Amino acid sequence: MPIELKLGMKIEKTALPGVLVLTPVRLGDARGFFSESWNRRRLAEYGIDLDFVQDNHSLSIASGTLRGLHYQAPPYAQDKLVRCGRGALFDVAVDIRKGSSTYGSWVGVELSAENGRQVLVPKGFLHGFVTRAPNTEVLYKCSNYYVPDSSGTVRWDSCGIAWYLEGRPVLSETDAAAPAFAEFDSPFVREGEA
């Protein structure tokens, strides 16, 4: 997919419309590096104008920890900007917008503390990830507050995602008991359609 350098940020489109890979430019020297991971004003110039209201931080101790596939239903749907603070992970988005030509399709991106990449997962997509290294920390910004009654989960192994796992993943009880994608009635409709 084409990559565009905008104001200190590489922006890459994926096969799913709206799902973007944002890679901040790092300025480094012998001490380490500095990067600007989010700048609302600058990214609005590219058409990415989100009002993030909540930052989340998770730690997964074991490699092979899988979290997802999660969503939060309208009117509390969330856009997420996901990055890796330590370790490495495979981050996944699945289109669940009824009427979308890519409904049920997924895209995955390797994120690590080393590569500095971020994934923008818009409303209308399931989100999940599997860790590739022990003690992986994931940080993500959300455009809406967490509302437990609006959150849901779809089973991780029911969407045809190539997770590239070695053995069974480490799952929460909720994620392990989630319904399959075939049983899922999405609350999302592609914009512009009833």
N, C-alpha and C positions, 0 to 999 in steps of 0.2 A: 504494500500500500504506500501511497505517496507520503513523504515526510516534509513538513514545512517548519522552518525555523522562524519563530515569532517572538521577538522581545525576550530573548533568553530562554525560550522553551521550545523544544522539538515537539510537534504535534503530529501524531500519526493516526490516520483513519484505520479502522479494522473492517472486517467483512460484515459486521453488524452496524447499521446506521446509528450514530449517536454514541457508540462505544468507542472511546478514544484512548490512545496511549500518549501520555504527557511525560516528557523527559526533561527536567530542568537542566540547564547548563550549569556545570559545576566549575567554580573558580578555585583552583587549588594551588598550594605551595607546600613547603616542607612540614607545615603544621597539620595539614589536612585539606578540607575543602569548605566552601560556602556555596549554597544554592538557595534559590527562592522557589519553594515548592508550590506556592499559590499566591497569585496577585490578581484579585478580582478585576480591578480596573484594566490591567493589561490584557487579561484573557477575554474580557468583554469585547475588546477590539477584534478578537477572532470569532466572536459569536458565542463564547462560553460565559454566560452571565448567570451565576448561581449564587444564592444567598445561603451559605452554610451556617447552621445553627448549633451543631453538636459535633464534637470530635471524640472518636472512640479509639481505644488502644487495647489490643489483645496480645497475650503471650501464649504460645503453644510450646510446651516443653519437649514433646517428642516429635521427631521427624515422622511424616505420614499422618499427622493430625489433619482431619478434614472437617471444615466448618461450612455448612450449607446443605442445600441450596436455599437461600433465604430471600424473602421479600416483605414489604410492608404495603398493605393495600391502600388505595385511595379512600378518603382524602388525605391520608397520612403518608403517601408514597414518598420515597426518598431517592434523590440522586446521591451517589457516593463517589468520592475520590479516594482511591486506595493506594497505599504505598507500604513498602517494607522498611522498617527501621533497623532491624537486625535479622540476619539469617537469609532465607530464601523461600519462595512459595510460588505455586502455580495458581493464578487467579482466573476465575471463570465467570462469564456473563452468559445468560440464556435468554433469548427473546421470548417474552410471554404476552405480547400485545396481540390480542385477537385481531385478525384482518391484516396482519403484517405479512409481507412476502417472505420474511425470515423467521416466522413463528416456529418456535422449537429448536432453532439453530443456536449454536453456541460458539464462543470464541474464548481462547485461553492465552494468557500472557505470563511469561516468567518475570517475576519481580524479585529483586534482591536489594540488600543494603548497598551492595557494590554497584549494580547497574543504575540505581536511582530512578527507575521507571515507575510511573503511576498509571492506574487505569481509572478512567471516568466511566462509571456504570450508571446510566440514566434510569429514571423511573420506568417501570414496565419491563424490567429484566430481573431474573433470578440472579443472585450473587453467591459465590462460594469460593473456597480456596483450599488447597492442600499444602502443608509445609514440606519443604525439601531439606531442611536442616533443623537440628535441635535448637531450642530456645529462640524460635522465630517470633519477632514482634511485628504486628501489623497495625498500622495507624490509618484511620480513615475519617474523612469529613462527611457529614450528612446534611442534606438540605431540609430535613424535617426531624422533629424530636421522635425518640423511640416511643411507640404506643403498643404495649403488649397485646391488646385485643385486636390489633390490625396486622400483627406480624404472622407470617406463615412460613412453612418449610415444605419443600418438595424433595423426595428421596434422591440422594446424590448419584445413585447408579441407574437412574431411570430415564436419563436424557441422552444417552449415547456418548457421554463425554469420555475422552481418552485421558484419564487422570495419570497414567504412567506410574501406577503404584507398585511397590514391591510388598506383596502381602495385603492383609486387610488394613483399612485405615483405622485410626483412633477417632471415634465418634462420640458425640453426646447422646444421651438417651433420646432426646427430642429428634435429633437428626436421624438416628437409627430407625425410629418409628414413623418417620414422615411418609405420607402417601406418595405413590408413584406418579410420574408426570402424566401418564395415561388417565389417571383418576382425577387430575387437577382441573378445576374450573377457574380459569384466570379471571381476576377482577379488572384486568387492563384491556383497553381497546386502543388500537392504533389511532393516533391523533387524526382528527378530521373525519372519523367514522363513528356512527352511533353504536 
